[in-house]
Amino acid sequence: MIIKRVPNFLFFITALATNFWGSRADGLLETSADYTFQSEADGDVKVAHLSGLNIGAGHTVTVSNRCKGLALYVDGDAHIAGTLSMTGKGAYADPSSAGVSSTGIRLARLKSGAAETLSASDVAGCGSVLISAESNQAGISANGKIYTITRTGGAGGARVYGPNAGLASGNPGGTMTDGCGGGGGGCGADKCYSGYGTAGTCFGGGSAGAGATSRSAQGNATLYCGPGGDCPSVWDNSCGGGGGAGNPGGIGRSGKSSYTCYDGETGVGGVIFLFVSGNLTIASTGRIEADGMKGGNANASYYASAGGSSGGGRIIILYAGTYSNTGVISVQGGASAVSHSNNKTSYGGAGGAGSYIIDKIDY
């Protein structure tokens, strides 16, 4: 509080509210090798309060286990020449059961020229450590901006039907502004339905469906960024199919020993919050990523079908100083898996892209 005395009057002028940049309790993080924050599997957002961040070229900073997100408060400068990653690290968790509001995860920040109102950040469902940190953030009243992660992300890719003696490529996962991407659907083969992908959540991209080689079952993904679809039992012992990407990746099945049909990769795109009070520099070798993973490829002399890929995540980057970026920020869904069979090529559904925002806010 500032006290200013003038003749015959005493004025009390309340200090202006500022944005919260962390406590600096965890000090400077300057890498000399890869660095891993310890996190609980499918647990709360991992939070660190840094006085500065310097990720060296060739070094990767990530979490040990998939979780609901990684939040770095940096009360100082950040220089990223290596990789800050939540690729494949999104959590398998139901946002509603966790307590996330229907309006999603919302961060209130003071920003000159903005006119939104939110009395306090709403990070319910993200864990007590992030809730405690955000309780230090000033609310906004027609003087700030709200940064959101929608509770439900992009839609999962729908199943497809393989035509008679043919192949049908899978459907891609959907995208969502201010959210994570959906999981892709698998590829369908010879009068079989593929598995479908599932929607992303505020904790990660959606999981993906398997390639289909059964006329009686589909290898669907599990909701809330759960397991990718398993390829169903192989029809007529002559086909094969790849698994869908997810938490974990689904099982691929080969109809014959000469076939090569693979499991889907494990993981979905995760969530990154990066708050920098000073200058933020992303060098030409730098990368901030929260990408999805790839479904299982499938190869056979008869009809084989590839699995779908998982969705990308969500990145929110807010800074108060200067910003320079000659590197990469990526929230891509997993690339399409490929099926080569019966002299034809088809593709599993790609994961839906996630979303990111980079914005300058008040100090």
C-alpha positions as CSV (number, residue, x, y, z in Angstrom):
1,M,0.0,0.0,0.0
2,I,1.2,3.5,-0.9
3,I,0.5,6.4,1.5
4,K,0.7,9.8,0.1
5,R,0.4,12.9,2.4
6,V,-0.7,16.3,1.1
7,P,-1.7,19.3,3.2
8,N,-4.7,18.7,5.4
9,F,-5.5,15.4,3.7
10,L,-4.4,11.8,3.9
11,F,-5.0,9.6,0.8
12,F,-4.7,5.9,0.8
13,I,-4.0,4.5,-2.7
14,T,-4.3,0.8,-3.1
15,A,-1.6,-0.9,-5.1
16,L,-2.7,-1.9,-8.5
17,A,-3.5,-5.6,-9.0
18,T,-1.0,-7.6,-11.1
19,N,-1.0,-11.0,-12.7
20,F,0.4,-13.9,-10.7
21,W,3.7,-15.3,-12.0
22,G,4.5,-17.9,-9.3
23,S,6.4,-18.0,-6.0
24,R,9.9,-18.8,-7.5
25,A,10.1,-21.5,-4.9
26,D,11.6,-24.1,-7.3
27,G,14.3,-21.8,-8.5
28,L,16.0,-21.7,-11.9
29,L,15.6,-24.7,-14.2
30,E,18.6,-24.7,-16.5
31,T,19.0,-28.1,-18.2
32,S,22.3,-29.9,-18.7
33,A,20.4,-33.0,-20.0
34,D,16.8,-34.2,-20.3
35,Y,14.7,-33.2,-17.3
36,T,11.6,-35.0,-16.0
37,F,9.1,-33.7,-13.5
38,Q,7.8,-36.4,-11.3
39,S,4.0,-36.9,-11.8
40,E,1.4,-39.4,-10.8
41,A,-0.2,-41.6,-13.4
42,D,-3.4,-39.9,-14.5
43,G,-2.9,-37.5,-11.5
44,D,-3.2,-33.8,-11.0
45,V,-1.6,-31.1,-13.0
46,K,2.1,-30.9,-12.2
47,V,3.0,-27.4,-11.1
48,A,6.4,-25.7,-10.8
49,H,7.3,-22.2,-9.6
50,L,10.5,-21.2,-11.4
51,S,12.7,-18.1,-11.2
52,G,13.8,-18.7,-14.8
53,L,13.7,-21.4,-17.5
54,N,16.5,-22.4,-19.9
55,I,16.0,-25.6,-21.9
56,G,19.2,-26.4,-23.8
57,A,19.4,-27.6,-27.4
58,G,18.8,-31.3,-27.6
59,H,17.3,-31.5,-24.1
60,T,13.7,-32.5,-23.4
61,V,11.6,-31.4,-20.4
62,T,8.5,-33.5,-19.7
63,V,6.7,-35.4,-17.0
64,S,7.3,-39.0,-15.8
65,N,3.8,-40.2,-16.1
66,R,0.8,-39.0,-18.1
67,C,-1.2,-36.5,-16.1
68,K,-3.8,-33.7,-16.3
69,G,-1.2,-31.2,-17.4
70,L,2.1,-29.4,-16.8
71,A,2.0,-25.8,-15.5
72,L,5.2,-23.8,-15.3
73,Y,5.1,-20.4,-13.6
74,V,8.3,-18.5,-14.6
75,D,8.9,-15.3,-12.7
76,G,11.7,-14.3,-15.0
77,D,12.9,-15.1,-18.5
78,A,12.4,-18.3,-20.5
79,H,14.7,-19.5,-23.2
80,I,13.8,-22.7,-25.1
81,A,16.3,-24.2,-27.4
82,G,15.3,-27.8,-26.7
83,T,11.9,-29.3,-26.3
84,L,9.1,-28.8,-23.7
85,S,6.8,-31.7,-24.3
86,M,3.5,-33.2,-23.3
87,T,3.3,-35.4,-26.4
88,G,1.6,-38.6,-25.5
89,K,1.2,-37.5,-21.9
90,G,-2.6,-36.6,-21.7
91,A,-4.5,-38.2,-18.8
92,Y,-7.1,-40.9,-18.8
93,A,-9.7,-39.2,-16.6
94,D,-13.3,-38.2,-16.7
95,P,-13.5,-34.4,-16.4
96,S,-17.0,-34.5,-14.9
97,S,-16.1,-36.9,-12.2
98,A,-12.9,-34.9,-11.5
99,G,-15.1,-31.8,-10.9
100,V,-14.3,-29.7,-13.9
101,S,-17.0,-27.1,-14.5
102,S,-19.3,-27.3,-17.5
103,T,-17.6,-24.2,-18.8
104,G,-14.3,-26.0,-18.7
105,I,-10.9,-24.9,-17.3
106,R,-10.7,-21.0,-17.3
107,L,-7.9,-18.8,-16.4
108,A,-8.5,-15.1,-15.6
109,R,-5.7,-12.7,-16.6
110,L,-5.3,-8.9,-16.6
111,K,-4.8,-7.7,-20.1
112,S,-4.8,-4.1,-21.4
113,G,-7.5,-3.5,-23.9
114,A,-9.5,-6.6,-23.0
115,A,-12.9,-6.4,-21.4
116,E,-13.9,-9.8,-20.1
117,T,-15.0,-10.5,-16.5
118,L,-14.3,-13.5,-14.3
119,S,-14.1,-13.2,-10.5
120,A,-11.4,-15.9,-10.2
121,S,-9.7,-18.6,-12.3
122,D,-11.7,-21.8,-12.4
123,V,-9.3,-24.8,-12.4
124,A,-11.6,-27.2,-10.5
125,G,-10.7,-30.8,-11.3
126,C,-7.0,-30.0,-11.9
127,G,-5.8,-30.7,-8.4
128,S,-5.2,-28.7,-5.2
129,V,-1.7,-27.5,-6.2
130,L,-2.9,-25.6,-9.3
131,I,-6.1,-24.4,-7.5
132,S,-3.8,-23.0,-4.7
133,A,-1.5,-21.3,-7.2
134,E,-4.4,-19.7,-9.1
135,S,-6.0,-18.4,-5.9
136,N,-3.2,-15.8,-6.0
137,Q,-4.4,-14.5,-9.3
138,A,-6.5,-11.3,-9.4
139,G,-9.9,-11.6,-10.8
140,I,-10.9,-9.5,-13.8
141,S,-13.8,-7.1,-14.2
142,A,-14.0,-5.7,-17.8
143,N,-10.2,-5.4,-17.7
144,G,-8.9,-8.8,-18.7
145,K,-9.2,-12.0,-20.8
146,I,-10.3,-15.5,-20.1
147,Y,-8.2,-18.4,-21.4
148,T,-10.2,-21.6,-21.7
149,I,-9.8,-25.3,-22.2
150,T,-13.2,-26.8,-23.1
151,R,-14.3,-29.7,-21.0
152,T,-15.0,-31.8,-24.1
153,G,-12.7,-31.5,-27.1
154,G,-13.0,-32.5,-30.8
155,A,-15.2,-35.4,-31.7
156,G,-13.9,-38.9,-32.3
157,G,-13.7,-40.2,-35.8
158,A,-16.7,-42.2,-36.8
159,R,-16.4,-45.8,-37.8
160,V,-16.3,-46.8,-41.5
161,Y,-17.4,-49.8,-43.4
162,G,-15.1,-51.7,-45.7
163,P,-16.8,-52.4,-49.1
164,N,-17.0,-55.8,-50.5
165,A,-13.5,-57.0,-51.3
166,G,-12.2,-53.6,-50.6
167,L,-10.7,-51.2,-48.1
168,A,-12.0,-47.9,-46.6
169,S,-9.7,-45.4,-45.0
170,G,-10.7,-44.3,-41.5
171,N,-12.2,-41.0,-40.5
172,P,-10.0,-38.3,-38.8
173,G,-10.7,-37.0,-35.3
174,G,-12.4,-33.7,-35.0
175,T,-10.8,-30.4,-33.8
176,M,-12.0,-27.9,-31.2
177,T,-11.1,-24.3,-30.8
178,D,-9.8,-23.8,-27.2
179,G,-9.7,-27.6,-26.8
180,C,-7.9,-30.9,-27.5
181,G,-8.4,-33.0,-30.6
182,G,-10.5,-36.1,-31.1
183,G,-9.2,-39.6,-31.8
184,G,-9.3,-41.0,-35.3
185,G,-11.3,-44.0,-36.5
186,G,-9.7,-47.1,-37.8
187,C,-9.6,-48.3,-41.4
188,G,-12.3,-50.8,-42.5
189,A,-11.7,-53.9,-44.5
190,D,-13.9,-56.3,-46.6
191,K,-17.5,-55.9,-45.2
192,C,-16.2,-55.0,-41.7
193,Y,-16.8,-52.0,-39.6
194,S,-13.8,-50.2,-38.1
195,G,-13.6,-49.0,-34.5
196,Y,-14.5,-45.4,-33.8
197,G,-12.4,-42.8,-32.0
198,T,-13.5,-40.9,-28.9
199,A,-13.6,-37.2,-28.1
200,G,-10.8,-35.3,-26.5
201,T,-11.2,-33.8,-23.0
202,C,-9.7,-30.9,-21.2
203,F,-7.0,-33.3,-20.0
204,G,-5.9,-34.7,-23.4
205,G,-6.7,-35.7,-27.0
206,G,-9.1,-38.5,-27.8
207,S,-8.2,-42.1,-28.2
208,A,-8.5,-43.9,-31.5
209,G,-10.4,-46.9,-32.9
210,A,-8.8,-50.1,-34.3
211,G,-8.7,-51.4,-37.8
212,A,-11.5,-53.9,-38.4
213,T,-11.1,-57.4,-39.6
214,S,-14.2,-58.9,-37.9
215,R,-17.7,-58.9,-39.2
216,S,-19.2,-59.2,-35.8
217,A,-17.2,-56.8,-33.6
218,Q,-15.6,-53.4,-33.7
219,G,-12.5,-52.3,-31.9
220,N,-13.8,-49.0,-30.4
221,A,-11.7,-46.7,-28.3
222,T,-12.6,-46.0,-24.7
223,L,-14.0,-42.6,-23.5
224,Y,-12.0,-40.0,-21.6
225,C,-8.7,-40.6,-23.4
226,G,-8.7,-44.2,-22.4
227,P,-7.4,-47.4,-24.1
228,G,-7.2,-47.3,-27.9
229,G,-9.3,-49.9,-29.7
230,D,-8.1,-53.5,-29.9
231,C,-8.3,-55.2,-33.3
232,P,-11.1,-57.7,-33.0
233,S,-10.6,-61.4,-33.6
234,V,-9.4,-61.9,-37.1
235,W,-12.0,-63.0,-39.5
236,D,-11.4,-66.2,-41.5
237,N,-7.8,-66.3,-40.2
238,S,-6.7,-64.4,-43.2
239,C,-6.8,-60.7,-42.4
240,G,-5.1,-58.4,-40.0
241,G,-5.6,-55.1,-38.3
242,G,-3.7,-52.5,-36.3
243,G,-4.6,-51.2,-32.9
244,G,-5.8,-47.7,-32.2
245,A,-3.6,-45.2,-30.3
246,G,-4.6,-44.4,-26.7
247,N,-3.9,-45.0,-23.0
248,P,-2.6,-47.6,-23.6
249,G,-2.5,-48.3,-27.4
250,G,-4.8,-51.0,-28.7
251,I,-3.7,-54.5,-29.7
252,G,-3.0,-55.3,-33.3
253,R,-3.7,-58.8,-34.7
254,S,-2.2,-60.7,-37.6
255,G,-4.2,-63.4,-39.3
256,K,-1.1,-65.3,-40.4
257,S,2.5,-65.3,-39.2
258,S,3.7,-63.7,-42.4
259,Y,1.5,-60.7,-41.8
260,T,2.7,-57.7,-39.8
261,C,0.0,-55.8,-37.9
262,Y,1.0,-53.5,-35.1
263,D,-0.3,-52.2,-31.8
264,G,-1.3,-48.6,-31.6
265,E,1.2,-46.3,-29.9
266,T,0.5,-45.4,-26.3
267,G,-0.5,-41.9,-25.4
268,V,-2.6,-38.9,-26.3
269,G,-1.7,-35.2,-26.6
270,G,-1.5,-33.5,-23.2
271,V,-1.8,-30.0,-21.8
272,I,0.8,-27.3,-21.1
273,F,0.5,-24.0,-19.3
274,L,3.5,-21.7,-19.6
275,F,3.4,-18.3,-17.8
276,V,6.4,-16.1,-18.2
277,S,6.7,-12.7,-16.5
278,G,9.8,-11.7,-18.5
279,N,11.0,-12.4,-22.0
280,L,10.1,-15.6,-23.8
281,T,12.4,-16.9,-26.6
282,I,11.9,-20.0,-28.6
283,A,15.1,-20.6,-30.6
284,S,15.3,-22.2,-34.0
285,T,16.0,-25.6,-32.4
286,G,13.3,-25.0,-29.8
287,R,9.9,-26.8,-29.7
288,I,6.9,-26.8,-27.4
289,E,4.7,-29.8,-28.2
290,A,1.6,-31.7,-27.1
291,D,1.1,-34.0,-30.0
292,G,-1.0,-37.2,-30.4
293,M,0.4,-40.7,-31.2
294,K,0.1,-42.9,-34.2
295,G,-2.1,-46.0,-34.7
296,G,-0.9,-49.4,-35.7
297,N,0.2,-50.1,-39.3
298,A,-1.1,-53.2,-41.0
299,N,0.4,-55.3,-43.8
300,A,-1.0,-58.5,-45.3
301,S,-1.4,-60.2,-48.6
302,Y,-5.2,-60.3,-48.0
303,Y,-7.2,-57.5,-46.5
304,A,-5.6,-55.6,-43.5
305,S,-6.7,-52.4,-41.9
306,A,-4.8,-49.8,-40.0
307,G,-5.7,-48.4,-36.6
308,G,-6.6,-44.7,-35.9
309,S,-4.3,-42.2,-34.2
310,S,-4.9,-40.1,-31.1
311,G,-5.7,-36.4,-30.8
312,G,-3.4,-33.5,-30.1
313,G,-3.5,-31.5,-26.8
314,R,-3.8,-27.9,-25.7
315,I,-1.1,-25.3,-25.0
316,I,-1.6,-21.9,-23.3
317,I,1.4,-19.6,-23.3
318,L,1.1,-16.2,-21.6
319,Y,4.0,-13.7,-21.2
320,A,4.5,-10.1,-20.1
321,G,7.9,-9.2,-21.7
322,T,9.0,-9.7,-25.3
323,Y,8.3,-12.8,-27.4
324,S,10.5,-14.3,-30.1
325,N,9.8,-17.6,-31.9
326,T,11.9,-19.1,-34.7
327,G,11.1,-22.7,-33.5
328,V,8.0,-24.8,-33.4
329,I,4.8,-25.0,-31.4
330,S,2.8,-28.2,-32.2
331,V,-0.5,-29.7,-31.1
332,Q,-0.9,-32.1,-34.0
333,G,-2.9,-35.3,-33.8
334,G,-1.0,-38.5,-34.6
335,A,-0.3,-39.1,-38.2
336,S,-2.3,-41.6,-40.2
337,A,-1.3,-45.2,-39.9
338,V,-0.9,-47.1,-43.2
339,S,-2.3,-50.4,-44.5
340,H,-0.8,-52.2,-47.4
341,S,-2.8,-55.2,-48.5
342,N,-4.3,-56.9,-51.6
343,N,-2.2,-54.5,-53.8
344,K,-4.1,-51.5,-52.2
345,T,-3.2,-48.8,-49.7
346,S,-5.5,-47.3,-47.1
347,Y,-5.1,-45.2,-44.0
348,G,-6.3,-45.1,-40.5
349,G,-7.9,-41.9,-39.3
350,A,-5.5,-39.2,-38.3
351,G,-5.9,-37.8,-34.8
352,G,-7.6,-34.4,-34.6
353,A,-5.4,-31.4,-34.1
354,G,-5.5,-29.7,-30.7
355,S,-5.2,-25.9,-30.2
356,Y,-2.8,-23.4,-28.7
357,I,-2.7,-19.7,-27.8
358,I,0.2,-17.4,-27.3
359,D,-0.7,-14.0,-25.8
360,K,0.9,-11.0,-24.2
361,I,-0.7,-9.9,-21.0
362,D,-0.1,-7.3,-18.3
363,Y,2.7,-7.7,-15.8
